[in-house]
Amino acid sequence: MESPLLSNGHGGFGEKSGETEQGQPCHRAPGLLCEYGQVRRLGLASDDLHALVEQARQRALGLLQDRSGPFADPWTAWSPDPAWPLPALPDSADGTAPR
């Protein structure tokens, strides 16, 4: 969905984590709010748009289940080039150095 929508300013629309306001499961990682459930409840996503979202969701889950596309096995064997330099973190990265 590319349409601009307003949230409560806290990253969501006020639902409990992992479910919509109506208690329906939310298809997001635990700890994240489900804005899409609220968008549907408010009628901001049409039935036609919802059908497209569900189709895309099913395709993505199919790729994951089949380990194809970006989830294909060759990706799991990827590793960085040993010639690449290691990234340097600032001294304050561990939280012990003064800032």
Sequence and secondary structure as in RCSB ss.txt:
>XXXX:A:sequence
MESPLLSNGHGGFGEKSGETEQGQPCHRAPGLLCEYGQVRRLGLASDDLHALVEQARQRALGLLQDRSGPFADPW
TAWSPDPAWPLPALPDSADGTAPR
>XXXX:A:secstr
  S     SSSSSS  TTB TTS B SS TTS  HHHHHHHTT S HHHHHHHHHHHHHHHHHHHHT GGGSHHH
HT    TTS      GGGGS S  
